[in-house]
């Protein structure tokens, strides 16, 4: 009890930061999980879509500000950036690259998507350079709020406290409703469950995979766009994000949407607590959690064992 009393302020900050960080990681991880569920490809280039979404959002935000638009236009820049990246790069990557490696060996898929990731990383440097880019107006315009925690009061940005978790919850609820209550969503689930049977029933699997990858790309770009006001953008942010997202997906279980949300929260809070109380373990804590879970449940916390058809 004495330890909690002495460190209540740091603990409160760790919880708040962890919640905001988990929301961003979830946006990328759920897109990665959705893409794997339908395409059965672990897309390493998913992290580049996060980074390009962040850079595009920052660029649009700076452009809107230079034109004298009101500060609230910065939020339009976030949504517009995610839509642009998803609608342009999603179909382009799926049709020109991924469609050629469906059904191929997993090693080939990883090599191809890793090569695509490296190409997109260089494209980012060519377009935006290597100097940090910052655009925090969407976060500044909302200001801060005092959050009571025990005997302390913690000033925290409204954007990170309400906007990021709120969007993550909305995406989770909307995705669950879409997959279970709409015809298109049920078609996606059918292709995920048994692609051959779905095709035999007349479902156009090619259109489903294109739609799914585009939507997953948009989610990754949305995560990057939402993250752009909270940090300076530098080369390499895509690599950091995709590695952590893989940890979330592996811990939750491949193809698990709701599980990705809970696991993002677990890993986000674990990483944040490490930042404040054991900084030397910040990088490894998410992977310690992943390894600990996989040693007990190799299929992940929420994964199920699949029967292999021969």
C-alpha atoms as one frame of an Amber mdcrd trajectory, in Angstrom:
protein
   0.000   0.000   0.000   2.844   2.376   0.782   4.317   1.793  -2.669   1.013
   2.658  -4.355   0.696   5.812  -2.268   4.199   6.956  -3.198   3.837   6.184
  -6.901   0.167   6.966  -7.473   0.917   9.841  -9.844   3.208   7.779 -12.050
   0.790   4.876 -11.971  -2.053   7.136 -13.065   0.004   8.522 -15.930   0.973
   5.001 -16.972  -2.671   3.902 -17.068  -3.777   6.920 -19.102  -0.869   6.684
 -21.537  -1.378   2.938 -21.844  -5.056   3.393 -22.727  -4.240   5.904 -25.473
  -1.398   3.798 -26.837  -3.502   0.638 -26.816  -6.144   2.401 -28.913  -3.593
   3.222 -31.618  -2.081  -0.266 -31.621  -5.544  -1.798 -31.866  -6.337   0.171
 -35.034  -3.359  -1.386 -36.793  -3.647  -4.853 -35.249  -7.341  -5.263 -36.061
  -6.681  -4.383 -39.698  -3.830  -6.883 -39.798  -6.052  -9.535 -38.211  -8.883
  -8.865 -40.635  -6.582  -9.128 -43.650  -5.103 -12.403 -42.411  -8.536 -13.848
 -41.736  -9.579 -13.485 -45.391  -6.341 -13.416 -47.396  -4.343 -15.776 -45.139
  -1.319 -13.542 -45.630   0.677 -11.992 -42.791   1.267  -8.611 -44.403   4.539
  -7.087 -43.177   3.876  -3.971 -45.289   0.894  -3.161 -43.045   3.173  -0.990
 -40.894   4.067   1.172 -43.889   0.385   1.955 -44.394   0.297   3.194 -40.792
   3.299   5.444 -41.425   2.010   6.783 -44.744  -1.350   7.517 -43.122   0.424
   9.486 -40.397   2.571  11.457 -42.839  -0.384  12.174 -45.122  -2.508  13.391
 -42.206   0.281  15.689 -40.984   0.829  17.071 -44.483  -2.872  17.729 -45.022
  -3.175  19.300 -41.581  -0.258  21.654 -42.261  -1.719  22.497 -45.678  -5.147
  23.299 -44.209  -3.534  25.459 -41.508  -1.477  27.377 -44.115  -4.698  28.162
 -45.988  -6.212  29.739 -42.894  -8.843  27.082 -42.331 -10.274  26.787 -38.792
  -8.458  24.485 -36.343 -11.271  21.929 -36.524 -10.294  21.278 -40.151  -7.392
  19.286 -38.717  -9.846  16.506 -37.854 -11.082  16.432 -41.433  -7.437  15.996
 -42.461  -7.160  12.886 -40.270 -10.203  11.214 -41.820  -9.328  12.315 -45.351
  -5.786  10.967 -45.044  -7.011   7.530 -43.902  -9.552   7.362 -46.739  -6.998
   8.426 -49.361  -4.345   5.931 -48.282  -6.821   3.075 -47.980  -8.599   3.809
 -51.266  -5.429   4.366 -53.308  -2.769   2.053 -51.859  -5.115  -0.726 -50.750
  -6.385  -1.785 -54.204  -3.000  -1.048 -55.789  -1.104  -3.362 -53.431  -3.737
  -6.102 -53.491  -4.069  -6.241 -57.265  -0.444  -5.766 -58.277   1.355  -7.672
 -55.501  -0.689  -9.802 -53.131  -3.000 -11.348 -55.724   0.037 -12.981 -57.313
   1.105 -14.810 -54.145  -2.206 -16.168 -52.800  -1.808 -19.816 -51.951   1.970
 -19.684 -52.175   4.336 -20.803 -49.419   4.323 -18.674 -46.290   8.038 -17.915
 -46.647   7.474 -16.435 -50.101   4.571 -14.348 -48.817   6.682 -12.972 -45.987
   9.572 -12.174 -48.322   7.332 -10.397 -50.834   5.503  -8.320 -48.230   8.791
  -7.519 -46.487  10.229  -6.324 -49.816   7.124  -4.189 -50.293   7.609  -2.794
 -46.802  11.196  -1.786 -47.598  10.091  -0.131 -50.850   7.373   1.856 -49.107
   9.837   2.910 -46.386  12.095   4.413 -49.062   9.112   6.057 -50.754   8.321
   7.788 -47.455  11.857   9.171 -47.286  11.694  10.375 -50.885   8.367  12.144
 -50.369   8.688  13.501 -46.822  12.440  13.409 -46.197  14.138  12.270 -43.020
  13.546  15.319 -40.817  10.858  15.064 -38.106   7.410  16.334 -39.078   4.970
  17.502 -36.431   1.352  18.625 -36.625  -0.366  18.639 -33.221  -3.183  21.127
 -33.815  -5.974  18.504 -33.460  -4.645  17.700 -29.998  -4.044  21.320 -28.956
  -7.475  22.542 -30.000  -9.189  20.323 -27.426  -6.853  21.240 -24.582  -6.468
  19.230 -21.384  -8.632  17.987 -18.551  -7.765  17.263 -14.914  -8.162  13.575
 -14.115  -8.407  12.739 -10.391  -6.363   9.735  -9.353  -6.280   9.024  -5.655
  -5.055  12.166  -3.930  -3.479  13.510  -7.119  -4.854  15.331 -10.123  -3.338
  14.502 -13.496  -3.649  16.984 -16.385  -4.132  14.943 -19.550  -5.002  15.833
 -23.124  -8.651  15.385 -24.053  -7.594  14.054 -27.448  -5.677  11.125 -25.955
  -8.146  10.513 -23.145 -11.390  10.525 -25.120 -10.844  10.766 -28.883  -8.385
   7.892 -29.366 -10.180   5.334 -27.126 -13.537   6.541 -28.438 -12.562   5.934
 -32.061 -11.104   2.521 -31.171 -14.327   1.464 -29.422 -16.393   2.771 -32.349
 -14.255   0.810 -34.819 -14.562  -2.367 -32.745 -18.332  -2.047 -32.399 -18.795
  -1.032 -36.018 -16.628  -3.861 -37.314 -18.431  -6.439 -35.158 -21.806  -5.154
 -36.384 -20.638  -5.067 -40.007 -19.315  -8.635 -39.992 -22.336 -10.127 -38.220
 -25.308  -8.020 -39.309 -24.709  -7.018 -42.932 -24.758  -9.109 -46.083 -21.295
  -7.981 -47.134 -19.928  -8.781 -43.701 -21.435 -12.249 -43.742 -19.929 -12.848
 -47.163 -16.519 -11.902 -45.748 -17.054 -14.291 -42.826 -18.054 -17.040 -45.263
 -14.865 -16.578 -47.277 -12.860 -16.537 -44.043 -14.442 -19.787 -42.826 -14.256
 -21.784 -46.054 -13.110 -20.021 -49.210 -13.677 -22.996 -51.512 -17.238 -23.576
 -50.294 -18.008 -19.863 -50.564 -16.790 -19.794 -54.155 -18.871 -22.878 -54.934
 -21.932 -20.956 -53.715 -21.230 -18.187 -56.226 -19.360 -15.700 -54.021 -16.762
 -13.668 -55.902 -13.745 -14.275 -53.656 -11.566 -11.875 -55.665 -13.882  -8.945
 -54.885 -14.086  -9.963 -51.231 -10.307 -10.061 -50.863  -9.960  -6.682 -52.587
 -12.602  -5.110 -50.353 -11.121  -6.643 -47.205  -7.565  -5.568 -47.928  -8.691
  -2.044 -48.817 -10.626  -1.822 -45.558  -7.685  -3.216 -43.580  -5.345  -0.718
 -45.244  -7.728   2.076 -44.322  -7.720   0.972 -40.670  -3.919   0.971 -40.591
  -3.852   4.434 -42.184  -6.491   5.657 -39.722  -4.308   4.483 -36.847  -1.384
   6.433 -38.288  -3.516   9.513 -38.908  -4.810   9.484 -35.326  -1.271   9.020
 -34.011   0.156  11.933 -36.033  -0.913  14.726 -33.614   0.640  12.913 -30.638
   4.236  12.486 -31.832   6.904  13.708 -34.228   6.947  11.608 -37.365  10.332
  10.136 -38.273  11.443   7.290 -40.553  10.978   3.920 -38.891   7.630   4.474
 -37.171   6.064   1.896 -39.463   8.554  -0.781 -38.439   7.983  -0.146 -34.738
   4.227  -0.331 -35.167   4.059  -3.473 -37.267   6.317  -5.426 -34.898   4.135
  -4.477 -31.941   0.998  -5.257 -33.939   2.334  -8.718 -34.706   2.799  -9.214
 -30.976  -0.832  -8.236 -30.393  -2.122 -10.499 -33.176  -0.033 -13.474 -32.054
  -1.065 -13.022 -28.424  -4.761 -12.682 -29.259  -4.836 -15.401 -31.898  -4.885
 -14.927 -35.650  -8.283 -13.875 -36.961  -9.630 -12.748 -33.562 -11.173  -9.246
 -33.736 -12.464  -8.757 -30.186  -9.420 -10.576 -28.827  -7.186  -8.040 -30.553
  -8.886  -5.251 -28.581  -8.314  -6.896 -25.189  -4.771  -7.903 -26.068  -3.963
  -4.383 -27.314  -5.105  -3.084 -23.942  -2.994  -5.655 -22.088   0.150  -4.960
 -24.107  -0.410  -1.200 -24.190  -0.754  -0.998 -20.420   2.218  -3.333 -19.888
   4.446  -1.215 -22.114   3.293   2.025 -20.504   3.913   0.757 -16.963   7.404
  -0.279 -18.060   8.056   3.213 -19.460   7.418   4.810 -16.074   8.760   2.187
 -13.691  11.352   0.166 -15.628  12.345   2.066 -18.800  15.053  -0.439 -19.665
  12.297  -3.046 -20.249  10.026  -0.810 -22.345  10.869  -2.509 -25.631  10.744
  -6.101 -24.416   7.677  -6.082 -22.146   5.137  -6.612 -24.987   7.150  -9.563
 -26.253   7.567 -11.020 -22.782   3.764 -10.982 -22.529   3.498 -12.580 -25.978
   5.978 -15.358 -25.199   4.369 -16.069 -21.824   0.945 -16.452 -23.463   2.167
 -18.555 -26.394   4.025 -20.954 -24.116   0.721 -21.735 -22.411  -1.624 -21.311
 -25.380   0.219 -21.597 -28.713  -2.934 -20.575 -30.596  -3.202 -17.319 -28.589
  -5.485 -16.207 -25.789  -8.628 -16.244 -27.914  -7.509 -18.450 -30.798  -8.992
 -21.832 -31.535  -7.311 -24.898 -32.954  -8.239 -25.499 -36.570  -8.747 -28.902
 -38.099  -6.529 -29.236 -41.100  -8.249 -30.548 -44.194  -6.280 -32.941 -46.386
